[in-house]
Amino acid sequence: MHIVTTIAGSDSGGGAGIQADLKTFQELKVFGTSVITALTAQNTLGVSEVLPIDTKFIEKQFQALLEDFSISALKTGMLFSSEIIQTIANIMADFDIPLIIDPVMIAKGGESLLQQQAIETMRCYLLPLAAVITPNIPEAEVLTGKKIDDIASIKQAAQTLLQLGTRCVVIKGGHLTDENFATDYVFFKDGRAFSMQTTRIATKNTHGTGCTFSAALAAFIGRELPIDSAIVEAKKFIQLAITHDLSIGNGHGPTNHFAYQKYKDSCEVTIHELS
């Protein structure tokens, strides 16, 4: 049994954060463990309050897992503050465990989930430890300071992020204006690059998509799939979760974490090598 850890905030609405990650882990047949960084009062309409966890207790949670479990992959989600990021980075520096970073910054309703001063701490201390980082377009713009609106600027942003030390960057293209397709772009430190294209789904029920994609990626890497295959399978997981949504709540509803096992053979992802 492969053990995978999520280090993230709690979503009381169940569509994102720790809850989405653990559902994804369960569906992909890995044993999920967690380090909770913050509590949120949240539903599909938005986040009404955030309560960060004391860094000493975050460290206690993390050390308790490392003392008892052989963890095969970790992912981070909402980290909220410089102090929390530094705490995680200090512990991770002593362990050679694949780390997937979802640089969560803004909730679907527009609420900030990462303090402004924490962005530089993430760039300097956490991103260099990552096996993969999975920013969407707005997050990649913040991390690089570059405007992204076409493939050329995507490539430039990816190179900037790779220079920070991460081994692989997945820039998710859902915020681009293509009406027919959702395309993500994958860049490796060794120069390899490819895109993944799926049909764009017209839906407002996309709460927790970033959390779910990165959790699926952590699960597949934890199961020792080659990283290229893990990224493509994670893309299938989130595509199916969006396609077969649950229509829960009155705002941005959650994706369907239970769709992959039933529909995975029907999901098509078009791969193109990038030069």
C-alpha positions in Angstrom: 0.0 0.0 0.0 1.5 3.3 -1.1 1.2 6.2 1.4 0.7 9.7 0.1 0.5 12.9 2.2 -1.4 16.2 1.5 -0.2 19.4 3.3 -3.1 21.8 2.8 -6.0 23.7 4.3 -9.4 22.2 5.3 -12.4 23.0 3.1 -15.6 22.7 5.2 -17.5 22.5 1.9 -15.6 19.3 0.9 -14.8 20.3 -2.7 -11.2 21.4 -2.3 -8.3 21.3 0.1 -7.7 18.4 2.4 -11.1 16.9 1.7 -10.7 16.8 -2.1 -7.2 15.4 -1.8 -8.2 12.5 0.5 -11.1 11.6 -1.8 -8.8 11.6 -4.7 -6.3 9.4 -2.9 -9.0 7.0 -1.9 -10.2 6.7 -5.5 -6.7 6.1 -6.8 -6.0 3.4 -4.2 -3.3 5.0 -2.2 -3.5 5.5 1.6 -4.0 9.2 2.3 -2.5 11.1 5.2 -2.6 14.8 6.0 -1.0 17.8 7.6 -3.6 20.6 8.0 -2.2 24.1 7.6 -5.4 26.1 8.0 -9.1 25.8 8.7 -11.6 27.6 6.4 -15.3 28.4 6.8 -16.2 27.7 3.2 -18.9 26.5 0.8 -19.5 26.7 -2.9 -20.3 30.4 -2.6 -16.9 31.3 -1.2 -14.6 31.5 1.8 -15.9 33.5 4.8 -13.0 33.1 7.2 -9.5 31.5 7.4 -7.9 30.3 10.6 -4.2 29.4 10.1 -2.8 26.6 12.2 0.1 27.4 14.5 3.4 26.4 12.9 4.5 24.4 15.9 1.5 22.2 15.5 2.0 21.9 11.8 5.5 20.7 12.5 4.1 18.2 15.0 1.6 16.8 12.5 4.3 16.4 9.9 6.9 14.8 12.2 4.3 12.4 13.5 3.8 11.1 9.9 7.5 10.9 9.1 8.2 9.0 12.3 5.7 6.2 11.5 5.1 6.0 7.7 7.1 5.4 4.6 5.6 8.2 2.5 6.0 7.8 -1.3 4.8 11.2 -2.4 3.6 14.5 -0.9 1.6 17.4 -2.2 1.1 20.9 -0.9 -2.0 23.0 -1.4 -3.0 26.1 0.7 0.0 27.2 2.8 -1.2 30.7 3.5 1.8 32.3 5.2 5.6 32.7 5.0 5.9 31.1 8.3 4.0 28.0 7.3 5.9 27.7 4.0 9.3 28.0 5.8 8.2 25.3 8.3 7.4 22.9 5.5 10.5 23.7 3.5 12.8 23.2 6.6 11.4 19.7 7.2 11.3 18.7 3.5 15.0 19.7 3.0 16.0 16.6 5.1 13.9 14.1 3.1 14.1 12.8 -0.5 10.4 12.4 -1.1 8.7 13.5 -4.4 7.0 16.8 -3.7 4.2 18.2 -5.9 3.4 21.8 -5.2 0.0 23.3 -6.1 0.7 27.0 -5.4 -2.8 27.8 -4.2 -3.3 31.6 -4.1 -6.9 32.5 -4.8 -10.2 30.7 -4.1 -12.9 30.4 -6.8 -14.8 33.2 -5.2 -11.8 35.5 -5.3 -10.7 35.2 -1.7 -6.9 35.2 -1.0 -5.5 31.9 0.3 -1.8 33.0 0.3 -0.5 36.2 1.9 1.4 38.5 -0.4 4.6 38.3 1.5 4.5 34.5 1.3 5.0 34.5 -2.4 8.7 35.2 -2.3 9.2 32.6 0.5 7.6 30.0 -1.8 9.8 31.0 -4.7 13.0 30.9 -2.6 12.5 28.0 -0.3 9.8 25.6 -1.4 9.9 25.6 -5.2 13.5 24.5 -5.4 12.5 21.3 -3.5 9.7 20.4 -5.9 9.5 17.5 -8.3 6.6 19.1 -10.0 4.8 22.4 -9.6 1.3 22.9 -11.1 0.3 26.6 -11.3 -2.6 27.8 -13.3 -2.0 30.9 -15.5 -2.7 33.6 -12.8 -0.5 31.7 -10.3 2.3 31.4 -12.9 2.0 35.1 -13.6 2.4 35.9 -9.9 5.3 33.5 -9.4 7.2 34.8 -12.5 6.1 38.4 -12.7 5.4 37.8 -16.4 2.1 38.3 -18.3 1.0 35.1 -19.9 -1.4 35.1 -22.9 0.1 32.9 -25.5 2.4 29.8 -26.0 5.5 32.0 -26.2 4.9 33.6 -22.8 4.0 30.2 -21.4 7.4 28.9 -22.4 9.1 31.9 -21.0 7.3 31.5 -17.7 8.1 27.8 -17.5 11.8 28.5 -18.0 11.7 31.1 -15.2 10.1 28.5 -12.9 12.5 25.8 -13.9 15.4 28.1 -13.1 14.2 28.3 -9.5 15.1 24.6 -9.1 11.9 22.6 -9.7 12.3 19.6 -12.0 9.0 19.9 -13.9 6.4 22.6 -14.4 2.8 21.9 -15.5 1.2 25.2 -16.5 -2.6 24.7 -16.6 -4.2 26.6 -19.4 -7.8 26.6 -18.3 -7.7 30.5 -18.0 -6.8 30.9 -21.7 -9.5 32.0 -24.1 -9.8 28.9 -26.3 -13.5 28.1 -26.4 -13.2 24.5 -27.5 -10.2 23.0 -25.7 -8.5 23.1 -22.3 -4.7 22.7 -22.9 -2.0 22.2 -20.2 1.7 22.6 -20.9 4.4 20.4 -19.4 8.1 21.4 -19.2 11.0 19.4 -17.8 14.4 20.5 -16.6 16.1 18.3 -19.3 14.4 20.2 -22.1 11.5 17.9 -22.9 8.1 19.5 -23.3 4.6 18.5 -24.4 1.0 19.8 -24.2 -2.1 17.9 -23.1 -5.4 18.9 -24.7 -9.0 17.9 -23.8 -12.4 19.2 -24.7 -13.4 22.3 -22.7 -16.5 21.6 -20.6 -19.1 24.4 -20.2 -19.7 24.3 -16.4 -19.4 26.5 -13.3 -18.7 23.5 -11.2 -15.0 23.7 -11.0 -14.4 24.2 -7.3 -11.2 22.3 -6.3 -9.9 21.5 -9.8 -6.3 22.5 -8.9 -6.4 20.6 -5.6 -7.8 17.5 -7.3 -5.4 17.5 -10.3 -2.3 17.9 -8.0 -3.7 15.2 -5.6 -4.2 12.8 -8.5 -0.6 13.6 -9.7 0.8 12.9 -6.2 -1.2 9.6 -6.1 0.1 8.4 -9.4 3.7 9.4 -8.6 3.3 7.7 -5.3 2.3 4.6 -7.1 5.6 4.8 -9.0 4.2 5.7 -12.4 6.7 7.4 -14.7 6.2 11.1 -14.3 5.0 11.7 -17.9 2.4 9.0 -17.5 1.4 10.3 -14.0 0.8 13.8 -15.4 -1.4 12.5 -18.3 -3.4 10.2 -16.0 -3.9 13.1 -13.6 -5.2 15.2 -16.5 -7.7 12.4 -17.3 -8.8 12.3 -13.6 -9.6 16.0 -13.5 -11.2 16.0 -17.0 -13.6 13.3 -16.0 -14.2 14.9 -12.6 -15.3 18.1 -14.4 -17.2 16.3 -17.2 -19.4 14.3 -14.8 -19.9 17.0 -12.2 -22.2 16.6 -9.1 -24.3 19.8 -9.3 -23.9 20.4 -5.5 -24.4 23.8 -3.9 -25.5 27.2 -5.2 -22.2 28.5 -6.4 -19.1 27.0 -7.9 -19.9 23.3 -7.2 -17.3 20.6 -6.6 -15.9 18.3 -9.2 -16.8 14.6 -9.1 -13.9 12.7 -7.5 -15.7 9.4 -8.1 -15.8 9.6 -12.0 -12.3 8.3 -12.9 -12.7 4.6 -12.1 -16.0 4.4 -14.0 -15.2 6.4 -17.1 -11.4 6.4 -17.4 -11.4 4.2 -20.6 -13.5 6.8 -22.4 -11.3 9.9 -21.7 -9.2 11.1 -24.5 -6.1 13.4 -24.0 -4.3 14.6 -27.1 -0.6 14.9 -26.6 1.7 17.1 -28.7 5.4 17.4 -28.3 6.6 21.0 -28.0 9.8 22.3 -29.6 
